């Protein structure tokens, strides 16, 4: 009942990170030992995914009691014409 989806993924030794870089590694996702321009973007997404999955228990999944959105965490995408490069 209390075990979260994030805990299950961690116990199965699976990863939900979006980058090839390890946070503790000196090696980057590009050579020589540098991080790509969007590394922090994808690392932040990995943290959001982990936070979301850590808020959902196995019981929630079994009962199909999944939140459509985490309030304040996931926002509606802006229309393309409102986005800035």
Secondary structure, 3 states (H helix, E strand, C coil): CCCEHHHHHHHCCCCCCCCCCCCCCCCCCECCCECCCCHHHHHHHHHHHHHHHHCCEHHHHHCCCCCCCCCCCCCCCCCHHHCCC
